[in-house]
Amino acid sequence: MNDERGFTLVELLVSLAILTIALSVLFGTISSALDRTRKSRDEAVAASLAQSLLARATVAPPVLGETYGTYANGFRWQLAVRPYGNAADAKAWHVSAYQMRATVLWPGGTRSLSALRLTPPPPKPQP
């Protein structure tokens, strides 16, 4: 009786090919999951930064126009403040209205938030 033990070269090559395919699928799945996680984290950071820009702009007196800057993490920001409504609205309303738009940009995308700010009208000069 011929009792040979072990595997043939063909069996070893087939098993290595199957292992290679399985590992490439596994690594592709892990890489895709890590990329989605990074994108989600960047979105959350950008949303938080945009909210903080709007919160800071509501505390300070409104400055019309656009301001720009860069955060330490490399994200860039833009804050645009414009009057809301037309001249007739401004006369009819008992408040001044401003539209604020905070935009945060990073290499993977852009996130913008808007808010409407109401402030008391400027005092009228006394005669």
VEXTITI-858849 format. One record per residue: residue number from 1; residue in one letter; chain; x, y negated, z negated of N, C-alpha, C in turn. Coordinates in steps of 0.2 Angstrom, whole numbers. Last residue first. Layout:
<NUM, A, A, <X, Y, Z>, <X, Y, Z>, <X, Y, Z>>
...
end
This chain:
<127, P, A, <-165, -575, -93>, <-164, -582, -90>, <-162, -587, -95>>
<126, Q, A, <-156, -560, -93>, <-160, -565, -97>, <-159, -572, -94>>
<125, P, A, <-155, -547, -81>, <-152, -553, -84>, <-157, -557, -88>>
<124, K, A, <-161, -531, -86>, <-162, -537, -82>, <-159, -543, -85>>
<123, P, A, <-151, -516, -87>, <-155, -521, -90>, <-155, -527, -86>>
<122, P, A, <-154, -502, -76>, <-150, -507, -79>, <-154, -513, -82>>
<121, P, A, <-166, -489, -82>, <-163, -494, -77>, <-159, -499, -80>>
<120, P, A, <-160, -474, -89>, <-164, -480, -89>, <-161, -485, -84>>
<119, T, A, <-160, -460, -78>, <-157, -464, -82>, <-161, -470, -83>>
<118, L, A, <-160, -443, -72>, <-164, -449, -73>, <-160, -453, -79>>
<117, R, A, <-153, -433, -60>, <-152, -436, -67>, <-156, -442, -67>>
<116, L, A, <-155, -417, -54>, <-157, -424, -53>, <-157, -427, -60>>
<115, A, A, <-143, -406, -46>, <-147, -408, -52>, <-149, -415, -51>>
<114, S, A, <-136, -391, -39>, <-138, -398, -39>, <-142, -399, -45>>
<113, L, A, <-121, -381, -35>, <-127, -382, -39>, <-129, -390, -39>>
<112, S, A, <-112, -370, -25>, <-115, -377, -26>, <-121, -376, -31>>
<111, R, A, <-98, -361, -20>, <-103, -361, -25>, <-106, -368, -26>>
<110, T, A, <-89, -352, -8>, <-91, -358, -11>, <-97, -357, -15>>
<109, G, A, <-74, -340, -6>, <-81, -343, -5>, <-82, -350, -8>>
<108, G, A, <-61, -336, -8>, <-66, -331, -6>, <-73, -334, -5>>
<107, P, A, <-53, -347, -12>, <-52, -344, -5>, <-57, -339, -3>>
<106, W, A, <-66, -359, -17>, <-60, -355, -19>, <-59, -351, -12>>
<105, L, A, <-75, -373, -24>, <-73, -369, -18>, <-67, -365, -20>>
<104, V, A, <-90, -380, -30>, <-83, -376, -32>, <-81, -372, -26>>
<103, T, A, <-99, -394, -32>, <-97, -389, -27>, <-90, -386, -29>>
<102, A, A, <-113, -402, -37>, <-107, -400, -39>, <-105, -394, -35>>
<101, R, A, <-123, -416, -35>, <-121, -410, -32>, <-114, -408, -34>>
<100, M, A, <-136, -426, -40>, <-129, -424, -41>, <-128, -417, -38>>
<99, Q, A, <-146, -440, -38>, <-145, -433, -36>, <-138, -431, -36>>
<98, Y, A, <-154, -451, -49>, <-148, -449, -45>, <-148, -442, -44>>
<97, A, A, <-164, -464, -53>, <-164, -457, -52>, <-157, -456, -47>>
<96, S, A, <-169, -475, -66>, <-165, -474, -60>, <-164, -467, -59>>
<95, V, A, <-187, -478, -71>, <-180, -475, -72>, <-176, -476, -66>>
<94, H, A, <-199, -482, -67>, <-196, -485, -73>, <-189, -482, -75>>
<93, W, A, <-202, -485, -50>, <-200, -480, -56>, <-198, -484, -61>>
<92, A, A, <-204, -495, -40>, <-210, -492, -43>, <-208, -488, -50>>
<91, K, A, <-191, -498, -36>, <-195, -503, -39>, <-201, -500, -43>>
<90, A, A, <-187, -485, -31>, <-183, -488, -36>, <-187, -494, -40>>
<89, D, A, <-196, -483, -20>, <-196, -479, -26>, <-193, -482, -32>>
<88, A, A, <-191, -493, -12>, <-198, -494, -14>, <-199, -489, -21>>
<87, A, A, <-179, -488, -8>, <-179, -495, -12>, <-186, -495, -15>>
<86, N, A, <-180, -470, -11>, <-178, -476, -7>, <-179, -482, -11>>
<85, G, A, <-171, -456, -19>, <-177, -460, -17>, <-175, -466, -13>>
<84, Y, A, <-156, -457, -28>, <-162, -453, -26>, <-168, -457, -25>>
<83, P, A, <-139, -460, -25>, <-146, -462, -27>, <-151, -458, -25>>
<82, R, A, <-127, -447, -28>, <-131, -452, -24>, <-137, -454, -27>>
<81, V, A, <-112, -439, -31>, <-118, -443, -34>, <-121, -448, -30>>
<80, A, A, <-103, -424, -30>, <-106, -430, -26>, <-112, -433, -30>>
<79, L, A, <-88, -417, -34>, <-95, -419, -37>, <-97, -425, -33>>
<78, Q, A, <-79, -402, -31>, <-81, -409, -28>, <-88, -410, -32>>
<77, W, A, <-64, -392, -34>, <-71, -394, -35>, <-72, -401, -32>>
<76, R, A, <-55, -377, -32>, <-56, -384, -31>, <-63, -386, -32>>
<75, F, A, <-46, -365, -41>, <-52, -367, -38>, <-52, -374, -37>>
<74, G, A, <-34, -363, -48>, <-34, -364, -41>, <-40, -365, -37>>
<73, N, A, <-34, -364, -61>, <-35, -357, -58>, <-35, -357, -51>>
<72, A, A, <-35, -377, -64>, <-28, -374, -65>, <-28, -367, -62>>
<71, Y, A, <-44, -386, -52>, <-43, -383, -58>, <-37, -379, -58>>
<70, T, A, <-44, -401, -43>, <-42, -394, -43>, <-42, -392, -50>>
<69, G, A, <-56, -413, -36>, <-51, -411, -40>, <-49, -403, -40>>
<68, Y, A, <-66, -428, -32>, <-63, -421, -30>, <-58, -419, -35>>
<67, T, A, <-81, -437, -30>, <-74, -436, -33>, <-72, -429, -32>>
<66, E, A, <-91, -448, -21>, <-88, -441, -21>, <-82, -441, -25>>
<65, G, A, <-104, -459, -27>, <-99, -457, -22>, <-97, -450, -23>>
<64, L, A, <-107, -467, -42>, <-109, -465, -36>, <-103, -464, -31>>
<63, V, A, <-107, -462, -58>, <-102, -465, -53>, <-104, -463, -46>>
<62, P, A, <-117, -463, -73>, <-116, -461, -66>, <-111, -465, -61>>
<61, P, A, <-108, -461, -88>, <-112, -465, -84>, <-111, -463, -77>>
<60, A, A, <-108, -444, -94>, <-105, -450, -93>, <-109, -455, -88>>
<59, V, A, <-117, -433, -95>, <-115, -437, -101>, <-112, -444, -100>>
<58, T, A, <-118, -428, -83>, <-124, -430, -86>, <-123, -434, -92>>
<57, A, A, <-105, -423, -79>, <-108, -429, -76>, <-114, -432, -79>>
<56, R, A, <-105, -412, -88>, <-100, -418, -89>, <-103, -424, -85>>
<55, A, A, <-114, -404, -81>, <-115, -406, -88>, <-111, -412, -90>>
<54, L, A, <-108, -402, -68>, <-115, -406, -69>, <-116, -408, -76>>
<53, L, A, <-97, -395, -72>, <-96, -402, -69>, <-102, -406, -70>>
<52, S, A, <-102, -384, -78>, <-99, -388, -82>, <-97, -395, -79>>
<51, Q, A, <-108, -378, -66>, <-112, -380, -72>, <-108, -385, -77>>
<50, A, A, <-96, -375, -60>, <-101, -380, -57>, <-105, -382, -62>>
<49, L, A, <-90, -366, -68>, <-87, -372, -67>, <-91, -377, -64>>
<48, S, A, <-100, -355, -67>, <-98, -358, -73>, <-95, -365, -73>>
<47, A, A, <-98, -352, -53>, <-105, -355, -56>, <-104, -358, -63>>
<46, A, A, <-85, -348, -53>, <-87, -354, -50>, <-93, -356, -52>>
<45, V, A, <-86, -336, -61>, <-82, -342, -64>, <-84, -348, -60>>
<44, A, A, <-95, -329, -54>, <-97, -331, -60>, <-92, -336, -63>>
<43, E, A, <-87, -327, -42>, <-93, -330, -42>, <-95, -333, -48>>
<42, D, A, <-76, -320, -47>, <-75, -326, -44>, <-81, -330, -44>>
<41, R, A, <-83, -308, -51>, <-79, -312, -56>, <-78, -319, -54>>
<40, S, A, <-87, -303, -38>, <-92, -305, -44>, <-89, -309, -49>>
<39, K, A, <-74, -301, -33>, <-79, -306, -30>, <-84, -308, -35>>
<38, R, A, <-69, -291, -41>, <-66, -297, -41>, <-70, -303, -38>>
<37, T, A, <-79, -281, -38>, <-78, -283, -45>, <-75, -290, -45>>
<36, R, A, <-76, -278, -25>, <-83, -281, -27>, <-82, -284, -34>>
<35, D, A, <-63, -273, -27>, <-64, -279, -23>, <-71, -282, -24>>
<34, L, A, <-66, -261, -34>, <-61, -267, -37>, <-62, -273, -33>>
<33, A, A, <-73, -254, -25>, <-76, -256, -31>, <-72, -262, -34>>
<32, S, A, <-64, -252, -14>, <-70, -256, -13>, <-73, -259, -20>>
<31, S, A, <-54, -244, -21>, <-52, -251, -19>, <-58, -255, -17>>
<30, I, A, <-62, -233, -24>, <-59, -237, -29>, <-58, -244, -27>>
<29, T, A, <-64, -229, -11>, <-70, -230, -15>, <-68, -235, -21>>
<28, G, A, <-51, -226, -6>, <-55, -231, -3>, <-61, -234, -7>>
<27, F, A, <-48, -216, -15>, <-44, -222, -15>, <-48, -228, -12>>
<26, L, A, <-57, -206, -10>, <-57, -208, -17>, <-54, -215, -18>>
<25, V, A, <-53, -204, 3>, <-60, -206, 2>, <-60, -209, -5>>
<24, S, A, <-40, -200, 1>, <-41, -206, 5>, <-48, -209, 3>>
<23, L, A, <-42, -188, -6>, <-39, -193, -10>, <-40, -200, -6>>
<22, A, A, <-48, -180, 4>, <-52, -182, -2>, <-49, -187, -6>>
<21, I, A, <-38, -179, 14>, <-44, -183, 15>, <-48, -184, 9>>
<20, T, A, <-28, -173, 6>, <-27, -179, 9>, <-33, -183, 10>>
<19, L, A, <-34, -160, 4>, <-33, -165, -2>, <-31, -172, 0>>
<18, I, A, <-35, -155, 17>, <-41, -157, 13>, <-40, -161, 7>>
<17, A, A, <-21, -154, 19>, <-26, -159, 24>, <-32, -160, 20>>
<16, L, A, <-18, -144, 10>, <-15, -151, 10>, <-19, -156, 14>>
<15, S, A, <-25, -134, 15>, <-27, -136, 8>, <-24, -143, 7>>
<14, V, A, <-19, -132, 27>, <-26, -134, 27>, <-28, -137, 20>>
<13, L, A, <-6, -129, 23>, <-7, -135, 27>, <-14, -137, 27>>
<12, L, A, <-8, -116, 16>, <-5, -122, 13>, <-7, -129, 16>>
<11, E, A, <-13, -108, 27>, <-17, -110, 21>, <-15, -116, 17>>
<10, V, A, <-1, -108, 35>, <-7, -111, 37>, <-12, -113, 32>>
<9, L, A, <8, -101, 27>, <9, -108, 29>, <3, -111, 31>>
<8, T, A, <-1, -91, 15>, <2, -92, 21>, <3, -99, 22>>
<7, F, A, <2, -87, -2>, <-2, -90, 3>, <2, -91, 9>>
<6, G, A, <4, -72, -13>, <5, -79, -10>, <1, -82, -5>>
<5, R, A, <9, -55, -11>, <6, -61, -15>, <8, -67, -12>>
<4, E, A, <6, -40, -4>, <9, -46, -3>, <5, -52, -7>>
<3, D, A, <6, -24, -4>, <3, -29, -9>, <7, -36, -8>>
<2, N, A, <3, -11, 5>, <7, -17, 5>, <3, -22, 2>>
<1, M, A, <4, 6, 0>, <0, 0, 0>, <4, -6, 0>>
end
